[in-house]
Amino acid sequence: MSLDMFLQHCFNALTLGSLYALIAIGYTMVYGILRLINFAHGDILMVGAYFVFFGTFAFGWPWAVAAVVSVAGASLLGVIIERVAYRPLRDAPRISALISAIAVSFFIESLAVVIFTGQPRPVLQPDWLVSEWLIGGLRILPLTAFVPCMTIVLVGILLYVVYRTKPGLAMRAISKDIETTRLLGVKVDNIIALTFCIGSALAAASGIMWALRYPQVHPYMGIMPGLKAFIAAVFGGIGSIQGAVIGGVALGFVEIMTVAFMPELSGYRDAFAFVLLVLVLFYKPTGLLGERTEEKI
């Protein structure tokens, strides 16, 4: 393999890993506070992509306007899901909340099939994102650089919110002890809703960029990215934002580089993620940056 080809694969791996990282952050934020896996998270990615599709094709909005509306709409959807499907089960056994999460995922997918039909639809790609850059022997799309840069910006904003603002302080307090935080006067329900809002906004952003990189949308497009992002979150240490980023980027490199060096295994590309999950759970169940927590009795 030539150096130019190796660098090309590195750029592709970084782009894919950045998308996984954004999706994984949504999983890890919700789990860190509620100890709940929001299986509808990948479907919010799909909804965000559809918002952009209809905004640009049906309403003729500029791409940037459609993206902003998509993020806002997906954030609202995340808050509605929390209010309707998860908040009533806050004190119920965890298995009830898990079943509710799976039910919400199936409901969103089925509703999308009814409304949008199951036919894949093409996505408008802005010219400035798909005009090739020639750097030596490399052919790089601006989109390849746009995705990691946007991920860095969004993660930076998120870390500022979590570690430098009062709502972020409340999120971290709830993740440690929700009842004590409630006794201190924190409006726990509002903070949890804010967490779903932020996580859904990141899912929509990743869905928009996913649809730009793989330019089509369909009702089941969020299933596999959602599963792989969950694996990335577990690999990095679910509950840790930094771990989710590391896990997402690492998973992107594992997928791309394995196929690059062993192209005969390209048909098993999706299996590599699940093999990685099994290895992580076997040797380090808490992930790279995860912390072992003790269950209160």
C-alpha positions as CSV (number, residue, x, y, z in Angstrom):
1,M,0.0,0.0,0.0
2,S,1.4,3.4,-1.0
3,L,1.7,6.3,1.5
4,D,-1.0,8.3,-0.4
5,M,-3.4,5.4,-0.2
6,F,-2.7,4.9,3.5
7,L,-3.3,8.6,4.2
8,Q,-6.5,8.4,2.2
9,H,-7.7,5.5,4.4
10,C,-6.7,7.5,7.5
11,F,-8.9,10.5,6.5
12,N,-11.8,8.1,5.7
13,A,-11.4,6.4,9.1
14,L,-11.3,9.7,11.0
15,T,-14.5,10.9,9.2
16,L,-16.3,7.7,10.0
17,G,-15.0,7.6,13.6
18,S,-16.1,11.2,14.1
19,L,-19.7,10.3,13.2
20,Y,-19.7,7.3,15.5
21,A,-18.3,9.5,18.3
22,L,-21.1,12.1,17.9
23,I,-23.8,9.4,18.1
24,A,-22.1,7.6,21.0
25,I,-22.1,10.8,23.1
26,G,-25.9,10.7,23.1
27,Y,-25.9,7.2,24.4
28,T,-23.3,7.9,27.1
29,M,-25.0,11.1,28.3
30,V,-28.4,9.4,28.8
31,Y,-26.8,6.3,30.4
32,G,-24.6,8.5,32.7
33,I,-27.7,10.1,34.2
34,L,-30.5,7.5,34.1
35,R,-28.5,4.2,33.6
36,L,-30.7,3.7,30.5
37,I,-29.7,2.7,27.0
38,N,-31.9,4.9,24.7
39,F,-32.3,2.5,21.8
40,A,-34.3,5.2,19.9
41,H,-31.2,7.3,19.6
42,G,-30.3,5.9,16.2
43,D,-33.8,6.6,14.9
44,I,-33.5,10.3,15.9
45,L,-30.4,10.3,13.6
46,M,-32.7,9.1,10.9
47,V,-35.4,11.7,11.6
48,G,-32.7,14.5,11.6
49,A,-31.6,13.3,8.1
50,Y,-35.2,13.3,6.8
51,F,-35.8,16.8,8.1
52,V,-32.9,18.1,6.0
53,F,-34.1,16.1,3.0
54,F,-37.5,17.6,3.1
55,G,-36.2,21.0,4.0
56,T,-34.0,21.2,0.9
57,F,-36.2,19.3,-1.6
58,A,-39.8,19.9,-0.6
59,F,-39.5,23.4,0.8
60,G,-36.4,24.7,-1.1
61,W,-34.6,25.9,2.0
62,P,-30.9,26.6,1.9
63,W,-28.9,23.7,3.2
64,A,-27.8,25.6,6.3
65,V,-31.3,26.6,7.2
66,A,-32.6,23.0,6.8
67,A,-29.7,21.8,9.0
68,V,-30.6,24.2,11.8
69,V,-34.3,23.3,11.6
70,S,-33.4,19.6,11.6
71,V,-31.3,19.9,14.8
72,A,-34.1,21.9,16.5
73,G,-36.8,19.4,15.4
74,A,-34.7,16.4,16.6
75,S,-34.1,18.1,19.9
76,L,-37.8,18.6,20.4
77,L,-38.4,15.0,19.5
78,G,-35.9,13.8,22.1
79,V,-37.6,15.8,24.8
80,I,-41.0,14.4,23.8
81,I,-39.6,10.9,23.9
82,E,-38.2,11.4,27.4
83,R,-41.5,13.0,28.6
84,V,-43.8,10.3,27.1
85,A,-41.8,7.1,27.2
86,Y,-39.2,7.4,30.0
87,R,-40.3,9.8,32.7
88,P,-43.4,7.8,33.7
89,L,-41.1,4.8,34.2
90,R,-38.5,6.6,36.2
91,D,-39.2,4.6,39.3
92,A,-40.1,1.3,37.6
93,P,-37.7,-1.6,37.2
94,R,-35.0,-1.0,34.6
95,I,-36.3,-3.8,32.4
96,S,-39.5,-1.7,31.9
97,A,-37.6,1.3,30.7
98,L,-35.5,-0.9,28.4
99,I,-38.7,-2.4,26.9
100,S,-40.1,1.1,26.5
101,A,-36.9,2.2,24.7
102,I,-37.1,-0.7,22.2
103,A,-40.8,0.0,21.7
104,V,-40.1,3.7,20.9
105,S,-37.4,2.7,18.4
106,F,-39.8,0.3,16.6
107,F,-42.6,2.9,16.7
108,I,-40.4,5.7,15.1
109,E,-39.2,3.3,12.4
110,S,-42.6,2.1,11.5
111,L,-44.1,5.6,11.5
112,A,-41.3,6.7,9.2
113,V,-42.2,3.9,6.8
114,V,-45.8,5.0,6.8
115,I,-45.0,8.7,6.3
116,F,-41.9,8.6,4.1
117,T,-42.3,5.1,2.6
118,G,-39.5,2.6,2.6
119,Q,-37.9,3.9,-0.6
120,P,-34.4,5.3,-0.3
121,R,-34.3,9.0,-1.3
122,P,-31.3,11.0,-2.5
123,V,-29.8,13.8,-0.4
124,L,-28.7,17.2,-1.7
125,Q,-24.9,17.6,-1.3
126,P,-23.7,21.3,-1.3
127,D,-21.2,21.8,-4.0
128,W,-18.6,23.2,-1.6
129,L,-18.6,19.9,0.3
130,V,-18.0,17.6,-2.7
131,S,-15.5,19.5,-4.8
132,E,-12.3,17.5,-4.7
133,W,-9.1,18.8,-3.2
134,L,-5.9,17.5,-4.9
135,I,-3.1,17.4,-2.3
136,G,-0.2,15.6,-3.9
137,G,-1.5,12.2,-4.8
138,L,-4.5,12.5,-2.5
139,R,-8.0,13.2,-3.6
140,I,-9.9,14.6,-0.6
141,L,-13.5,15.8,-0.4
142,P,-14.1,18.9,1.8
143,L,-16.7,16.8,3.5
144,T,-13.9,14.5,4.8
145,A,-12.4,17.5,6.6
146,F,-15.8,19.1,7.5
147,V,-17.1,16.1,9.5
148,P,-14.1,15.8,12.0
149,C,-13.9,19.6,12.3
150,M,-17.6,19.9,13.1
151,T,-17.3,17.0,15.6
152,I,-14.5,18.8,17.4
153,V,-16.5,22.0,17.6
154,L,-19.7,20.3,18.9
155,V,-17.7,18.2,21.4
156,G,-15.9,21.3,22.6
157,I,-19.3,23.1,23.1
158,L,-20.7,20.1,24.9
159,L,-17.7,19.9,27.3
160,Y,-18.0,23.6,28.1
161,V,-21.7,23.1,28.9
162,V,-21.1,20.0,31.0
163,Y,-18.0,21.3,33.0
164,R,-18.5,25.1,33.0
165,T,-22.2,25.8,33.4
166,K,-24.7,25.3,36.2
167,P,-26.9,22.9,34.1
168,G,-23.7,20.9,33.4
169,L,-22.9,20.8,37.1
170,A,-26.5,19.5,37.7
171,M,-26.0,16.8,35.1
172,R,-22.9,15.6,36.8
173,A,-24.6,15.7,40.2
174,I,-27.6,13.7,39.0
175,S,-25.2,11.1,37.5
176,K,-23.8,10.5,41.0
177,D,-27.0,10.6,43.1
178,I,-30.3,11.7,41.6
179,E,-32.2,11.7,44.9
180,T,-29.7,13.8,46.8
181,T,-29.5,16.2,43.9
182,R,-33.3,16.6,44.0
183,L,-33.2,17.3,47.7
184,L,-30.7,20.1,47.0
185,G,-33.4,21.9,45.0
186,V,-32.3,21.0,41.5
187,K,-35.2,20.6,39.0
188,V,-34.2,17.1,38.1
189,D,-36.8,16.6,35.4
190,N,-35.8,19.7,33.6
191,I,-32.1,18.7,33.6
192,I,-32.9,15.2,32.3
193,A,-35.0,16.7,29.5
194,L,-32.1,19.0,28.7
195,T,-29.8,16.0,28.5
196,F,-32.1,14.3,26.0
197,C,-32.4,17.6,24.1
198,I,-28.6,17.9,23.8
199,G,-28.1,14.2,22.9
200,S,-30.8,14.4,20.3
201,A,-29.3,17.5,18.8
202,L,-25.9,15.7,18.4
203,A,-27.7,12.7,16.9
204,A,-29.4,15.0,14.3
205,A,-26.1,16.6,13.5
206,S,-24.5,13.2,13.0
207,G,-27.5,12.1,10.9
208,I,-27.1,15.2,8.6
209,M,-23.4,14.5,8.1
210,W,-24.1,10.7,7.7
211,A,-26.6,11.5,4.9
212,L,-24.1,13.8,3.3
213,R,-21.4,11.1,3.3
214,Y,-23.7,8.3,2.2
215,P,-26.1,10.5,0.2
216,Q,-29.5,8.8,0.7
217,V,-32.1,8.5,3.5
218,H,-34.4,5.7,4.4
219,P,-36.4,4.7,7.6
220,Y,-33.9,2.1,8.8
221,M,-30.7,4.1,8.2
222,G,-30.1,4.7,11.9
223,I,-30.1,1.1,13.0
224,M,-26.5,0.0,12.2
225,P,-24.9,3.4,13.0
226,G,-26.8,3.4,16.3
227,L,-25.6,-0.1,17.2
228,K,-22.0,0.6,16.3
229,A,-22.1,3.9,18.2
230,F,-23.3,2.0,21.2
231,I,-20.4,-0.4,20.8
232,A,-18.1,2.7,20.6
233,A,-19.6,4.0,23.8
234,V,-19.1,0.7,25.6
235,F,-15.5,0.5,24.3
236,G,-14.6,4.0,25.5
237,G,-16.5,3.6,28.8
238,I,-20.2,4.3,28.7
239,G,-20.9,7.3,30.9
240,S,-17.8,9.1,29.8
241,I,-18.0,11.7,27.1
242,Q,-14.3,11.6,26.4
243,G,-14.5,7.8,26.3
244,A,-17.3,8.0,23.7
245,V,-15.1,10.1,21.4
246,I,-12.1,7.8,21.8
247,G,-14.3,4.7,21.2
248,G,-15.9,6.2,18.1
249,V,-12.7,7.2,16.5
250,A,-11.1,3.9,17.4
251,L,-14.0,1.9,15.9
252,G,-13.8,4.0,12.7
253,F,-10.1,3.1,12.3
254,V,-10.7,-0.5,13.1
255,E,-13.4,-0.8,10.4
256,I,-11.6,1.1,7.7
257,M,-8.1,-0.2,8.3
258,T,-9.0,-3.8,8.6
259,V,-10.8,-3.7,5.2
260,A,-7.9,-1.6,3.7
261,F,-5.2,-4.1,4.7
262,M,-7.4,-7.2,4.2
263,P,-9.9,-6.4,1.4
264,E,-11.0,-10.0,1.2
265,L,-12.7,-9.5,4.5
266,S,-14.7,-6.5,3.4
267,G,-17.9,-8.5,3.5
268,Y,-17.4,-8.9,7.3
269,R,-16.8,-5.2,8.0
270,D,-19.8,-4.9,10.3
271,A,-18.8,-8.0,12.2
272,F,-15.5,-6.3,13.3
273,A,-17.5,-3.9,15.5
274,F,-19.2,-6.7,17.3
275,V,-16.0,-8.7,17.8
276,L,-14.5,-5.6,19.3
277,L,-17.5,-5.3,21.7
278,V,-17.0,-9.0,22.8
279,L,-13.3,-8.5,23.5
280,V,-13.9,-5.3,25.4
281,L,-16.6,-6.8,27.6
282,F,-14.4,-9.9,28.2
283,Y,-11.2,-8.1,29.2
284,K,-12.4,-4.7,30.5
285,P,-16.1,-4.6,31.1
286,T,-16.1,-0.9,32.1
287,G,-14.4,0.2,28.9
288,L,-11.2,2.3,28.5
289,L,-12.4,5.3,30.7
290,G,-15.3,3.8,32.4
291,E,-15.6,3.6,36.2
292,R,-16.9,0.7,38.2
293,T,-19.9,1.7,40.2
294,E,-21.4,0.0,43.2
295,E,-25.1,-0.6,43.3
296,K,-26.9,0.8,46.3
297,I,-29.1,-1.6,48.2
